Amino acid sequence: MPGRVIAITGASGVLGSAVATAAVSQGCHVALIDHAHHTPHGLVDGDGVMIQGGVDLTDAASAKAAIDAAAARFGGLDAVLNIAGGFSWETVEAGDAATWAKLFTLNVQTAANVCRAAIPHLKASPAGRIVNVGANGAVKAGLGMGAYAASKAGVHRLTEALAEELKSSGVTVNAVLPSIIDTPTNRADMPKADFGSWVRTEELAAVMLFLASPQASAVTGALIPVTGRV
């Protein structure tokens, strides 16, 4: 996708870094947006790469400023990949009501803020794309997954509603639904698991970048399981 401009939120995380690296390797211009200040491995601010740290995507004005800056830097915006989010495991009985509000804010509100800010730029692109990250675990929630699954289900409904809203504009909106992603944190939390059955970040990145490409013009409103062998 040479020359295509993509904004990636949560870009300094494990998945965000993998997506950013893959996008750059395909010739994309990338705006890497995160609340953290550290940058994806091997990428530096310069030609084709814009790094924005310290961005609070839970604040609509901050999200808009980051997206507008990316569009200004590269002369437009073709796709947004909403990877920023959070996770907590706790049962409803022993948990805290604040966790529900926190995960809604981190997973749903950040995506909504970024999408709202990006829509005018994406409508101006010949192939505007939004790709969100939902969760396979939000299709049927398991033990301790109530708050997280509810928030990711919100991402699913946001994706579907926005796809309908933007259908006539040519902007597509889809979400990937991963199972367990193979990250150092997940390996540390589940040391006895079969890591080979999990979804590798490179695999998930490939699906997300296809959905962000001009070739995915016929796909919108889709919730696509990317579950590996789990």
N, C-alpha and C positions, 0 to 999 in steps of 0.2 A: 504493500500500500504506500508506495513512495509519495511523499509530500502531504499525506493526509494528517490532519491536526487532531490529536486526541488528548483530552483531559482525563487524568487518572487520579481518583481520590484514594486516600489510604496508600499512597504510592511508596511509602518507606517500609511497609510491612512485607511479610514474606510473599504473599500472593501479589501485592502491588508491585513489588520489585521484579517478580517474574514476568508480569504483564508488561511493565515498562521496558524491560530488557528485550522482550520479544517484539514489542512495537518498534523500538529503535532499530532492531535488526531487520525489520521489514521496510525501513526507510521512512517511518512516520516521524512527524514532529510531535513531541510530547510535552504536556504541561503536567508536572508531578506535584500534586497538592496533598498536604498532610498536616496534621496538628503537630506532629513531631518535627524536629529540625534536622535529623540525620537523613541522608539521601540514599537511594537505591545503590547497591554495590556497582561500582564501575561507571556510574553516570555522573557527569558534572554539568553545571549550568553553562550553556554555550550554544553554538549553532544547532538548532533542532531540539534542544532540551531546555526547558524552563523549570526551575525548582522553586516551589513556594512552600516554605515551612511556617509553622506557627499559625496556621489557618484554622479558625474555629468554625467548622461547617454546621454546627448546631445553631449558629447565628446567621440568619438569612442575608443580612447586609455583608457579612464577611464572605459568605459563599459567593454572592454576586460579584464582589470585588475581585475575588480570585479567578472566577470564570471570565469576567470582562478583561482582566489583565492578560489572561492566556490568549483570548481572541485578538486583543490588540497586538500582542507580541508576534503572533504568527499570521495576522491578517484574516482571521476567521476561525471557525471551530467546526469540525466534522463529526466528532463523536465524544461522548462522555461515558466513562466506565466508573460506576459507583462501587468502589471496593471498601471504603471507610465503614467501620461498624464496630460492634463489640459483642462479647459473649459472657454469660454467667451461667453457672450450673447451680441450681438450688431448688429444693422442693417448695411447693406452694405453702405447705404447712409450716415449715421451719424458715421460710424465706422472708424477705423484706419487701414491703409494698414499693419502696423506692426503686428496687431493681427493675420493676416493670416500667416505671417512668423513664429510668435511665436507658434501658435497652430500646424503648420506643424512640427516644431522642437520638440515640447513636445510630440506629439502623434505619428507621423510617424517616425521621425529620431531616437528617443530613442528606439523604437521597432526594427527598422532596425539594429541599432548598437548592441543591445543585441543579436538579432538573429544571426547576422554575427559572433559575438564572440562565441556564443554557439554551432554553427553547428558542428565544429570538435568534441566536447565532446559528443553531442547528437548522432552523427553517430557511436560513439563507444559504445553507450548504446544498449542493446537488444530491447529497446522500447522507442526511443527518441520522445519527444513530445514538440511542441510549441503551446501555447494558447495565443492569443491576445484578447484585449478588443476593439471591435468596438463600434457601436452605432446604435440602431434601428432608431434614428433620422437622420442617414446619408443615409438611404434608400430613404426617401423623406424629405427634409429639410423644417423646418417651419420658421416662422418669427423670425429673430434675430439669426438664427442658421447657417448662411452661412459659416462663417469661421470654426466653429466647425465641421459642417457636412462635409465640404470639406476635413478637415484633417482626420476625422474618415473614410471617403470613401477611403482615401489613405491607412489606415490600412487594410481595406477590400481587396483592390487590392494587397497590400503587402502579405497578407495571401494567397490569391489565387495563386499569382506568385511563392511564396516560396514553396507552397504545390506541385506545378508542378515540381519545381526545385529539390525537395528532394524526390519525389515519389519513385524513384528506390532505395533509401537508407534505406527505412523503417521508416524514421522520418516523423511524421504527423504534419501538421500545420492547425490549425483551429482558428476561432474567435467566441466569444459570442457577441451578439448584444442586450444589455439591453435597456429597456425603461428608466423610471425614477427609480433610485435606492433610496431606503429608507435610507437616511442619515440625520444626524442632520442639515447639511447645507441646503439640499433640503427642509426639513420641515420648516426651518426658512425663506427660500425664498418663499415658497408657503404654508403659514399657513392655507389656506382655502381648500386645496386639500384633496382628499380622500387617506390618507396614506396607507390604507389597500389594495389599488389596485396596489401599487408600488411593485417593485421587492425587496425582502429582501436580504441583503448581504449573508445570509446563503444559500439562494436558488441559487444565482448566483455562490457562491463558490462551491456548490455541482456539478453544471454542469461543471465548469472549471476543477475540480479535476477528474471528470469522463473522460473528454477529455485528461487529463494528465496521465491517467492510461493505463496499458497494454491492458485492455479490449476494449479500443477505437481504436484498430489497423485498423479497416476497415473505419474509418472516417478521411478524410483529404480534405482540401480545402473548408470546410463547413463554412458558415456564419450562426450561429444558433441564432435565435431570442429567447431572454429570457425576455419576456415583462410583465410577471405577468398578471394583469387584466386591464392594461391600454388600 
